[in-house]
């Protein structure tokens, strides 16, 4: 933080946030900037953002906007995707060390060798992947549109799905469609286990279990509803139920509670000692870092043009196959 913001922050927390909010709004107007934030970021980031959404909504917002600068509060692959779609715009990120272990679990050279084992297969890659992996893919997808996209692939075609084995397995079971799965996973969702989840259900007998498809099959089989971040949010808004155990990153509970203030949302426990399964990388986005990156216009996302063009095709294909 700059010295004046740091001294302000030492006082009342609410007043400190209000002052940073004010300065961010001034900078945003001066820069003609658009602030994008994922549902898993901290509440104050969600409060100041122009668009808060899941990966698909944020990709669409990054594609269709009149801003000169995009400020992306999320993890690295999200800001990278925004830059791929907007080569002429400056894309900033509060903390470029906010990476994604799921994306990192799929090294490009290993995936290249993996792909060569299945010539002719359609490669569908979860958006939680690096630009290098997107460049080796035919279509990118998100948890919101993966099923919709896979339904459009002819039955006779083999499908490689990477990097999340849990999401791929969920869709494979749901559609009765065999797929070749890369064995990666999201540490946040994979941490939920059947015994701990069942114990939570016993402790909260009136609550309905809902889960993200990146969770293990053993957890998903007990869920009353399985869906993407946005689908979970929409479900809780429209459901007549009053209590929910939510098996995904607990950052989404802020928006769930905002939309349904009279309902109760219980974060699914990871284990008795750690009741929350948190994406620490998402939480690296702080209000102070957001302000500083806009003030200094860095860190800036820069992508080699050849790589950008190579990875653009799979993202464009996703947006074409899931209009909305």
Steps between C-alpha positions, in 0.01 A plus 500: 500500500604860457577680826176704513282195439698301756447764767131520416470124533632513855181678607144379484478213249170616352628853442823363351304292251278795411807712426658232281166445326487873424852507360442189290185655351696816412775296336249284317341805342836656410624175344171396341554171679277197550546302823419130477489274805428135565247387759782343702674830573452679834174695549652848470642412158157378390347824630721727288502289180297594192435136418508211747456157352622151429761423235252499210332827595837666548630371165194649330542828688866511398403443136225761480589832659600855408765542767859598426629308803379171649586440865451132582465390862522124474772248428759524225333293227196730518699818440698315233174408324390864511827603333464230234160645413616863521849541354458875459398563860707522810415215738604540862489254788536587870733206567654296218609241757135407538530189287289188462642166617249321276638680195855432619423127526500477120854577372503581131764245387336218695161591357644515149624141538166395652311649207717318245381167640150572370529635144170632372352559846323830566684680778268684738682692769355654812561874512703437819806444282797694365515669162747230391241229567222700334724526194509118482122475535211504257246649741518665840212455743387601847302304758196702385515394136706177490192279472349722231822488296558125535143430385595666169793264433403206272471172689759331282770749596735430787526778758799595710389702801755689707612586758229429765424129535209559739315739268575277203381192688178671606412594142604159371264328743217743439514473121604134483789621287841340539779755513877487541574693818814681603551424869500848650273641769414818687642473851213704642225269374693174516551559873137423580463139613194281539528431878541868591220608266262236633580608855416860405170380354419323827586813699273710276208270416288782356772615261525387139842402368598669173837451331728614221584231241872536577426306821570127521236254381461372858380848603290571192291187545354651818429845356141606436632733231831510311595799290751768408561797725229700322262203495540454876432867553191498279374182667518643850326818384206315348471205740231492769749337739630721780830331589786378282832328553712639217786282375710752311736788581332699778548835326174434316308517829532880497292528183262222607429683824465833322238356266320295765549678835242286683661169405781319679816395315742259663843456339573131453777402744834373376593328827436556872804726539438697179130569453558694177660384176637830377675599177791690648596629156164675454537657843832655392289764326459774760345844479838662562668298223215588264550870568878477466486315168267763356713785637826361360343317201685185593530206521396486136419179314715460188468205262714411202297570188560160343378329816205735526384419148554127553287500816233737372337241275390266779355789702314641200362153428365481856326834472349401163374165631344648816348834402330695771 
